[in-house]
Amino acid sequence: MPPGGFDMKTQRLELTFPEKLIKKPVIYQLVKEFNVIPNVRRANIDEKFGWMVLEISGDDDDLEKAFSHLETLGIEVEFLDSFVE
């Protein structure tokens, strides 16, 4: 189902980025590759370290693939709460 569909869920995450990914378009890649919708709630990025609180919406399958992709890249993914309604 495309973004905005009725089966979409939203998960709030805290992402911690390693230095090697600070300048990479990681969130853009999630949108393009996994058909998810990001909403950056808070972030702090500098030259050596970065973290972000992100709400990410999509269908279950796309969300799971996106979460897995983030971890494969070396980004620490912490689930802050259950799915947001």
Biopython code that builds the backbone (N, CA, C, O; Angstrom):
import numpy as np
from Bio.PDB.StructureBuilder import StructureBuilder

atoms = [
    (1, "MET", "N", (0.857, -1.190, 0.000)),
    (1, "MET", "CA", (0.000, 0.000, 0.000)),
    (1, "MET", "C", (0.892, 1.239, 0.000)),
    (1, "MET", "O", (1.887, 1.260, 0.725)),
    (2, "PRO", "N", (0.590, 2.231, -0.752)),
    (2, "PRO", "CA", (1.428, 3.427, -0.829)),
    (2, "PRO", "C", (1.371, 4.238, 0.468)),
    (2, "PRO", "O", (0.437, 4.080, 1.255)),
    (3, "PRO", "N", (2.374, 5.115, 0.698)),
    (3, "PRO", "CA", (2.343, 5.973, 1.875)),
    (3, "PRO", "C", (1.019, 6.724, 1.953)),
    (3, "PRO", "O", (0.479, 7.174, 0.942)),
    (4, "GLY", "N", (0.513, 6.848, 3.166)),
    (4, "GLY", "CA", (-0.756, 7.524, 3.364)),
    (4, "GLY", "C", (-1.915, 6.548, 3.385)),
    (4, "GLY", "O", (-3.059, 6.942, 3.613)),
    (5, "GLY", "N", (-1.622, 5.255, 3.145)),
    (5, "GLY", "CA", (-2.666, 4.236, 3.144)),
    (5, "GLY", "C", (-3.160, 3.940, 4.550)),
    (5, "GLY", "O", (-2.566, 4.364, 5.541)),
    (6, "PHE", "N", (-4.259, 3.202, 4.612)),
    (6, "PHE", "CA", (-4.891, 2.925, 5.894)),
    (6, "PHE", "C", (-4.129, 1.931, 6.753)),
    (6, "PHE", "O", (-4.328, 1.901, 7.967)),
    (7, "ASP", "N", (-3.261, 1.114, 6.159)),
    (7, "ASP", "CA", (-2.527, 0.114, 6.921)),
    (7, "ASP", "C", (-1.181, 0.618, 7.428)),
    (7, "ASP", "O", (-0.366, -0.171, 7.906)),
    (8, "MET", "N", (-0.942, 1.919, 7.331)),
    (8, "MET", "CA", (0.325, 2.471, 7.785)),
    (8, "MET", "C", (0.413, 2.467, 9.295)),
    (8, "MET", "O", (-0.574, 2.679, 9.999)),
    (9, "LYS", "N", (1.637, 2.215, 9.780)),
    (9, "LYS", "CA", (1.938, 2.320, 11.203)),
    (9, "LYS", "C", (3.092, 3.300, 11.346)),
    (9, "LYS", "O", (3.838, 3.552, 10.400)),
    (10, "THR", "N", (3.220, 3.843, 12.545)),
    (10, "THR", "CA", (4.304, 4.777, 12.827)),
    (10, "THR", "C", (5.063, 4.306, 14.051)),
    (10, "THR", "O", (4.466, 3.972, 15.075)),
    (11, "GLN", "N", (6.381, 4.282, 13.940)),
    (11, "GLN", "CA", (7.246, 3.875, 15.043)),
    (11, "GLN", "C", (8.205, 5.013, 15.359)),
    (11, "GLN", "O", (8.770, 5.622, 14.451)),
    (12, "ARG", "N", (8.387, 5.301, 16.628)),
    (12, "ARG", "CA", (9.349, 6.320, 17.059)),
    (12, "ARG", "C", (10.660, 5.627, 17.424)),
    (12, "ARG", "O", (10.682, 4.652, 18.176)),
    (13, "LEU", "N", (11.751, 6.157, 16.871)),
    (13, "LEU", "CA", (13.079, 5.582, 17.070)),
    (13, "LEU", "C", (14.053, 6.648, 17.531)),
    (13, "LEU", "O", (13.865, 7.833, 17.259)),
    (14, "GLU", "N", (15.093, 6.221, 18.230)),
    (14, "GLU", "CA", (16.263, 7.074, 18.406)),
    (14, "GLU", "C", (17.396, 6.400, 17.645)),
    (14, "GLU", "O", (17.711, 5.233, 17.878)),
    (15, "LEU", "N", (17.999, 7.145, 16.740)),
    (15, "LEU", "CA", (19.087, 6.637, 15.918)),
    (15, "LEU", "C", (20.385, 7.292, 16.359)),
    (15, "LEU", "O", (20.437, 8.503, 16.569)),
    (16, "THR", "N", (21.429, 6.492, 16.499)),
    (16, "THR", "CA", (22.757, 7.012, 16.813)),
    (16, "THR", "C", (23.666, 6.660, 15.642)),
    (16, "THR", "O", (23.857, 5.489, 15.316)),
    (17, "PHE", "N", (24.220, 7.688, 15.019)),
    (17, "PHE", "CA", (25.004, 7.536, 13.803)),
    (17, "PHE", "C", (26.493, 7.478, 14.109)),
    (17, "PHE", "O", (26.993, 8.288, 14.889)),
    (18, "PRO", "N", (27.212, 6.530, 13.505)),
    (18, "PRO", "CA", (28.671, 6.546, 13.613)),
    (18, "PRO", "C", (29.243, 7.662, 12.745)),
    (18, "PRO", "O", (28.587, 8.142, 11.820)),
    (19, "GLU", "N", (30.452, 8.062, 13.050)),
    (19, "GLU", "CA", (31.086, 9.178, 12.347)),
    (19, "GLU", "C", (31.099, 8.982, 10.829)),
    (19, "GLU", "O", (30.908, 9.946, 10.087)),
    (20, "LYS", "N", (31.318, 7.768, 10.362)),
    (20, "LYS", "CA", (31.435, 7.523, 8.916)),
    (20, "LYS", "C", (30.139, 7.801, 8.151)),
    (20, "LYS", "O", (30.167, 7.947, 6.929)),
    (21, "LEU", "N", (28.995, 7.875, 8.858)),
    (21, "LEU", "CA", (27.709, 8.098, 8.192)),
    (21, "LEU", "C", (27.136, 9.499, 8.377)),
    (21, "LEU", "O", (26.052, 9.794, 7.875)),
    (22, "ILE", "N", (27.847, 10.356, 9.086)),
    (22, "ILE", "CA", (27.331, 11.691, 9.412)),
    (22, "ILE", "C", (26.931, 12.478, 8.165)),
    (22, "ILE", "O", (25.924, 13.186, 8.178)),
    (23, "LYS", "N", (27.697, 12.361, 7.108)),
    (23, "LYS", "CA", (27.434, 13.162, 5.904)),
    (23, "LYS", "C", (26.672, 12.394, 4.827)),
    (23, "LYS", "O", (26.493, 12.906, 3.722)),
    (24, "LYS", "N", (26.224, 11.185, 5.127)),
    (24, "LYS", "CA", (25.505, 10.367, 4.146)),
    (24, "LYS", "C", (23.996, 10.646, 4.220)),
    (24, "LYS", "O", (23.472, 10.911, 5.302)),
    (25, "PRO", "N", (23.296, 10.590, 3.082)),
    (25, "PRO", "CA", (21.846, 10.854, 3.051)),
    (25, "PRO", "C", (21.027, 9.613, 3.458)),
    (25, "PRO", "O", (20.246, 9.083, 2.668)),
    (26, "VAL", "N", (21.221, 9.174, 4.684)),
    (26, "VAL", "CA", (20.620, 7.927, 5.162)),
    (26, "VAL", "C", (19.094, 7.988, 5.154)),
    (26, "VAL", "O", (18.450, 7.033, 4.719)),
    (27, "ILE", "N", (18.508, 9.071, 5.618)),
    (27, "ILE", "CA", (17.049, 9.169, 5.692)),
    (27, "ILE", "C", (16.460, 9.237, 4.281)),
    (27, "ILE", "O", (15.423, 8.630, 4.013)),
    (28, "TYR", "N", (17.100, 9.952, 3.404)),
    (28, "TYR", "CA", (16.669, 10.002, 2.003)),
    (28, "TYR", "C", (16.654, 8.594, 1.398)),
    (28, "TYR", "O", (15.711, 8.228, 0.696)),
    (29, "GLN", "N", (17.684, 7.820, 1.667)),
    (29, "GLN", "CA", (17.753, 6.449, 1.155)),
    (29, "GLN", "C", (16.590, 5.605, 1.672)),
    (29, "GLN", "O", (16.045, 4.787, 0.931)),
    (30, "LEU", "N", (16.206, 5.792, 2.931)),
    (30, "LEU", "CA", (15.064, 5.047, 3.480)),
    (30, "LEU", "C", (13.794, 5.338, 2.687)),
    (30, "LEU", "O", (13.030, 4.431, 2.357)),
    (31, "VAL", "N", (13.584, 6.611, 2.389)),
    (31, "VAL", "CA", (12.390, 7.013, 1.640)),
    (31, "VAL", "C", (12.391, 6.368, 0.254)),
    (31, "VAL", "O", (11.389, 5.789, -0.165)),
    (32, "LYS", "N", (13.506, 6.469, -0.448)),
    (32, "LYS", "CA", (13.595, 5.976, -1.821)),
    (32, "LYS", "C", (13.547, 4.445, -1.909)),
    (32, "LYS", "O", (12.900, 3.892, -2.798)),
    (33, "GLU", "N", (14.224, 3.774, -0.997)),
    (33, "GLU", "CA", (14.363, 2.322, -1.105)),
    (33, "GLU", "C", (13.264, 1.537, -0.401)),
    (33, "GLU", "O", (12.966, 0.411, -0.800)),
    (34, "PHE", "N", (12.656, 2.105, 0.635)),
    (34, "PHE", "CA", (11.738, 1.320, 1.464)),
    (34, "PHE", "C", (10.333, 1.905, 1.559)),
    (34, "PHE", "O", (9.503, 1.399, 2.315)),
    (35, "ASN", "N", (10.058, 2.964, 0.804)),
    (35, "ASN", "CA", (8.696, 3.495, 0.730)),
    (35, "ASN", "C", (8.129, 3.864, 2.107)),
    (35, "ASN", "O", (6.980, 3.556, 2.423)),
    (36, "VAL", "N", (8.958, 4.529, 2.914)),
    (36, "VAL", "CA", (8.533, 4.957, 4.248)),
    (36, "VAL", "C", (8.509, 6.481, 4.305)),
    (36, "VAL", "O", (9.096, 7.161, 3.463)),
    (37, "ILE", "N", (7.819, 6.998, 5.314)),
    (37, "ILE", "CA", (7.704, 8.449, 5.496)),
    (37, "ILE", "C", (8.372, 8.823, 6.817)),
    (37, "ILE", "O", (7.916, 8.391, 7.876)),
    (38, "PRO", "N", (9.451, 9.622, 6.776)),
    (38, "PRO", "CA", (10.123, 10.025, 8.004)),
    (38, "PRO", "C", (9.585, 11.353, 8.543)),
    (38, "PRO", "O", (9.125, 12.208, 7.786)),
    (39, "ASN", "N", (9.651, 11.501, 9.839)),
    (39, "ASN", "CA", (9.329, 12.763, 10.489)),
    (39, "ASN", "C", (10.385, 12.974, 11.572)),
    (39, "ASN", "O", (10.323, 12.340, 12.626)),
    (40, "VAL", "N", (11.348, 13.852, 11.325)),
    (40, "VAL", "CA", (12.415, 14.115, 12.282)),
    (40, "VAL", "C", (11.841, 14.957, 13.413)),
    (40, "VAL", "O", (11.367, 16.072, 13.194)),
    (41, "ARG", "N", (11.889, 14.416, 14.613)),
    (41, "ARG", "CA", (11.327, 15.103, 15.778)),
    (41, "ARG", "C", (12.391, 15.898, 16.529)),
    (41, "ARG", "O", (12.102, 16.932, 17.131)),
    (42, "ARG", "N", (13.607, 15.408, 16.484)),
    (42, "ARG", "CA", (14.698, 16.066, 17.195)),
    (42, "ARG", "C", (16.001, 15.480, 16.656)),
    (42, "ARG", "O", (16.046, 14.304, 16.295)),
    (43, "ALA", "N", (17.056, 16.285, 16.600)),
    (43, "ALA", "CA", (18.332, 15.771, 16.120)),
    (43, "ALA", "C", (19.480, 16.654, 16.597)),
    (43, "ALA", "O", (19.309, 17.844, 16.863)),
    (44, "ASN", "N", (20.645, 16.037, 16.696)),
    (44, "ASN", "CA", (21.876, 16.750, 16.998)),
    (44, "ASN", "C", (22.990, 16.049, 16.219)),
    (44, "ASN", "O", (23.330, 14.898, 16.494)),
    (45, "ILE", "N", (23.540, 16.753, 15.260)),
    (45, "ILE", "CA", (24.569, 16.198, 14.398)),
    (45, "ILE", "C", (25.772, 17.130, 14.427)),
    (45, "ILE", "O", (25.625, 18.338, 14.245)),
    (46, "ASP", "N", (26.966, 16.574, 14.655)),
    (46, "ASP", "CA", (28.177, 17.380, 14.515)),
    (46, "ASP", "C", (29.170, 16.589, 13.674)),
    (46, "ASP", "O", (28.776, 15.624, 13.019)),
    (47, "GLU", "N", (30.426, 16.963, 13.672)),
    (47, "GLU", "CA", (31.413, 16.343, 12.776)),
    (47, "GLU", "C", (31.734, 14.891, 13.126)),
    (47, "GLU", "O", (32.135, 14.126, 12.249)),
    (48, "LYS", "N", (31.567, 14.497, 14.385)),
    (48, "LYS", "CA", (32.000, 13.169, 14.811)),
    (48, "LYS", "C", (30.895, 12.274, 15.344)),
    (48, "LYS", "O", (31.113, 11.080, 15.548)),
    (49, "PHE", "N", (29.718, 12.829, 15.572)),
    (49, "PHE", "CA", (28.670, 12.060, 16.244)),
    (49, "PHE", "C", (27.314, 12.637, 15.874)),
    (49, "PHE", "O", (27.181, 13.837, 15.633)),
    (50, "GLY", "N", (26.321, 11.781, 15.832)),
    (50, "GLY", "CA", (24.981, 12.275, 15.567)),
    (50, "GLY", "C", (23.917, 11.379, 16.156)),
    (50, "GLY", "O", (24.083, 10.161, 16.232)),
    (51, "TRP", "N", (22.823, 11.989, 16.573)),
    (51, "TRP", "CA", (21.657, 11.222, 17.018)),
    (51, "TRP", "C", (20.410, 11.911, 16.490)),
    (51, "TRP", "O", (20.417, 13.103, 16.181)),
    (52, "MET", "N", (19.346, 11.135, 16.396)),
    (52, "MET", "CA", (18.097, 11.659, 15.848)),
    (52, "MET", "C", (16.930, 10.897, 16.457)),
    (52, "MET", "O", (16.972, 9.674, 16.589)),
    (53, "VAL", "N", (15.893, 11.634, 16.825)),
    (53, "VAL", "CA", (14.620, 11.011, 17.174)),
    (53, "VAL", "C", (13.754, 11.127, 15.937)),
    (53, "VAL", "O", (13.489, 12.226, 15.448)),
    (54, "LEU", "N", (13.316, 9.984, 15.437)),
    (54, "LEU", "CA", (12.640, 9.903, 14.161)),
    (54, "LEU", "C", (11.347, 9.116, 14.310)),
    (54, "LEU", "O", (11.341, 8.027, 14.884)),
    (55, "GLU", "N", (10.259, 9.660, 13.799)),
    (55, "GLU", "CA", (9.037, 8.872, 13.632)),
    (55, "GLU", "C", (9.030, 8.422, 12.183)),
    (55, "GLU", "O", (9.195, 9.234, 11.273)),
    (56, "ILE", "N", (8.839, 7.139, 11.972)),
    (56, "ILE", "CA", (8.875, 6.591, 10.627)),
    (56, "ILE", "C", (7.592, 5.806, 10.385)),
    (56, "ILE", "O", (7.215, 4.955, 11.190)),
    (57, "SER", "N", (6.924, 6.098, 9.269)),
    (57, "SER", "CA", (5.630, 5.495, 8.958)),
    (57, "SER", "C", (5.727, 4.665, 7.696)),
    (57, "SER", "O", (6.485, 4.981, 6.779)),
    (58, "GLY", "N", (4.941, 3.588, 7.666)),
    (58, "GLY", "CA", (4.877, 2.730, 6.495)),
    (58, "GLY", "C", (4.139, 1.457, 6.844)),
    (58, "GLY", "O", (3.634, 1.311, 7.957)),
    (59, "ASP", "N", (4.074, 0.529, 5.893)),
    (59, "ASP", "CA", (3.440, -0.744, 6.225)),
    (59, "ASP", "C", (4.452, -1.620, 6.967)),
    (59, "ASP", "O", (5.651, -1.342, 6.954)),
    (60, "ASP", "N", (3.963, -2.673, 7.608)),
    (60, "ASP", "CA", (4.807, -3.510, 8.472)),
    (60, "ASP", "C", (6.062, -4.005, 7.757)),
    (60, "ASP", "O", (7.163, -3.924, 8.301)),
    (61, "ASP", "N", (5.896, -4.511, 6.550)),
    (61, "ASP", "CA", (7.014, -5.091, 5.810)),
    (61, "ASP", "C", (8.067, -4.037, 5.485)),
    (61, "ASP", "O", (9.262, -4.272, 5.668)),
    (62, "ASP", "N", (7.627, -2.877, 5.005)),
    (62, "ASP", "CA", (8.568, -1.804, 4.674)),
    (62, "ASP", "C", (9.292, -1.285, 5.917)),
    (62, "ASP", "O", (10.488, -0.998, 5.870)),
    (63, "LEU", "N", (8.568, -1.166, 7.018)),
    (63, "LEU", "CA", (9.202, -0.713, 8.259)),
    (63, "LEU", "C", (10.267, -1.693, 8.710)),
    (63, "LEU", "O", (11.371, -1.275, 9.060)),
    (64, "GLU", "N", (9.974, -2.973, 8.712)),
    (64, "GLU", "CA", (10.949, -3.976, 9.143)),
    (64, "GLU", "C", (12.194, -3.939, 8.264)),
    (64, "GLU", "O", (13.314, -4.034, 8.766)),
    (65, "LYS", "N", (12.002, -3.804, 6.968)),
    (65, "LYS", "CA", (13.148, -3.709, 6.047)),
    (65, "LYS", "C", (13.966, -2.453, 6.324)),
    (65, "LYS", "O", (15.196, -2.495, 6.299)),
    (66, "ALA", "N", (13.296, -1.343, 6.586)),
    (66, "ALA", "CA", (13.998, -0.085, 6.878)),
    (66, "ALA", "C", (14.791, -0.197, 8.180)),
    (66, "ALA", "O", (15.942, 0.236, 8.237)),
    (67, "PHE", "N", (14.188, -0.776, 9.232)),
    (67, "PHE", "CA", (14.891, -0.941, 10.510)),
    (67, "PHE", "C", (16.134, -1.806, 10.322)),
    (67, "PHE", "O", (17.208, -1.490, 10.833)),
    (68, "SER", "N", (15.974, -2.879, 9.594)),
    (68, "SER", "CA", (17.076, -3.805, 9.341)),
    (68, "SER", "C", (18.193, -3.116, 8.555)),
    (68, "SER", "O", (19.374, -3.309, 8.845)),
    (69, "HIS", "N", (17.818, -2.323, 7.573)),
    (69, "HIS", "CA", (18.799, -1.588, 6.760)),
    (69, "HIS", "C", (19.613, -0.629, 7.638)),
    (69, "HIS", "O", (20.836, -0.561, 7.515)),
    (70, "LEU", "N", (18.944, 0.101, 8.509)),
    (70, "LEU", "CA", (19.652, 1.025, 9.403)),
    (70, "LEU", "C", (20.694, 0.288, 10.236)),
    (70, "LEU", "O", (21.832, 0.743, 10.355)),
    (71, "GLU", "N", (20.310, -0.841, 10.808)),
    (71, "GLU", "CA", (21.232, -1.611, 11.639)),
    (71, "GLU", "C", (22.388, -2.171, 10.807)),
    (71, "GLU", "O", (23.525, -2.216, 11.276)),
    (72, "THR", "N", (22.102, -2.596, 9.577)),
    (72, "THR", "CA", (23.146, -3.109, 8.689)),
    (72, "THR", "C", (24.184, -2.034, 8.384)),
    (72, "THR", "O", (25.369, -2.337, 8.239)),
    (73, "LEU", "N", (23.746, -0.782, 8.285)),
    (73, "LEU", "CA", (24.662, 0.325, 8.032)),
    (73, "LEU", "C", (25.567, 0.625, 9.231)),
    (73, "LEU", "O", (26.594, 1.287, 9.080)),
    (74, "GLY", "N", (25.195, 0.143, 10.416)),
    (74, "GLY", "CA", (25.962, 0.435, 11.627)),
    (74, "GLY", "C", (25.333, 1.503, 12.493)),
    (74, "GLY", "O", (25.966, 2.019, 13.414)),
    (75, "ILE", "N", (24.080, 1.837, 12.199)),
    (75, "ILE", "CA", (23.358, 2.821, 12.998)),
    (75, "ILE", "C", (22.694, 2.095, 14.160)),
    (75, "ILE", "O", (22.030, 1.075, 13.971)),
    (76, "GLU", "N", (22.878, 2.627, 15.361)),
    (76, "GLU", "CA", (22.232, 2.052, 16.536)),
    (76, "GLU", "C", (20.765, 2.485, 16.526)),
    (76, "GLU", "O", (20.462, 3.676, 16.455)),
    (77, "VAL", "N", (19.866, 1.514, 16.597)),
    (77, "VAL", "CA", (18.426, 1.781, 16.541)),
    (77, "VAL", "C", (17.815, 1.418, 17.881)),
    (77, "VAL", "O", (17.889, 0.270, 18.319)),
    (78, "GLU", "N", (17.211, 2.405, 18.531)),
    (78, "GLU", "CA", (16.503, 2.160, 19.788)),
    (78, "GLU", "C", (15.028, 2.487, 19.570)),
    (78, "GLU", "O", (14.683, 3.589, 19.142)),
    (79, "PHE", "N", (14.168, 1.527, 19.867)),
    (79, "PHE", "CA", (12.726, 1.726, 19.750)),
    (79, "PHE", "C", (12.261, 2.426, 21.026)),
    (79, "PHE", "O", (12.377, 1.874, 22.121)),
    (80, "LEU", "N", (11.731, 3.652, 20.880)),
    (80, "LEU", "CA", (11.404, 4.471, 22.048)),
    (80, "LEU", "C", (10.079, 4.093, 22.685)),
    (80, "LEU", "O", (9.926, 4.211, 23.901)),
    (81, "ASP", "N", (9.127, 3.646, 21.898)),
    (81, "ASP", "CA", (7.848, 3.223, 22.449)),
    (81, "ASP", "C", (7.182, 2.330, 21.423)),
    (81, "ASP", "O", (7.727, 2.102, 20.343)),
    (82, "SER", "N", (6.033, 1.836, 21.750)),
    (82, "SER", "CA", (5.310, 1.000, 20.788)),
    (82, "SER", "C", (4.837, 1.868, 19.624)),
    (82, "SER", "O", (5.058, 3.079, 19.609)),
    (83, "PHE", "N", (4.201, 1.252, 18.675)),
    (83, "PHE", "CA", (3.739, 1.997, 17.514)),
    (83, "PHE", "C", (2.866, 3.165, 17.945)),
    (83, "PHE", "O", (2.017, 3.039, 18.827)),
    (84, "VAL", "N", (3.091, 4.296, 17.306)),
    (84, "VAL", "CA", (2.340, 5.526, 17.571)),
    (84, "VAL", "C", (1.051, 5.466, 16.772)),
    (84, "VAL", "O", (1.065, 5.116, 15.592)),
    (85, "GLU", "N", (-0.054, 5.802, 17.402)),
    (85, "GLU", "CA", (-1.351, 5.800, 16.700)),
    (85, "GLU", "C", (-1.566, 7.118, 16.008)),
    (85, "GLU", "O", (-2.596, 7.317, 15.363)),
]
sb = StructureBuilder()
sb.init_structure("model")
sb.init_model(0)
sb.init_chain("A")
sb.init_seg("    ")
for serial, (resi, resn, name, xyz) in enumerate(atoms, 1):
    if name == "N":
        sb.init_residue(resn, " ", resi, " ")
    sb.init_atom(name, np.array(xyz, "f"), 0.0, 1.0, " ", f" {name:<3s}", serial, name[0])
structure = sb.get_structure()
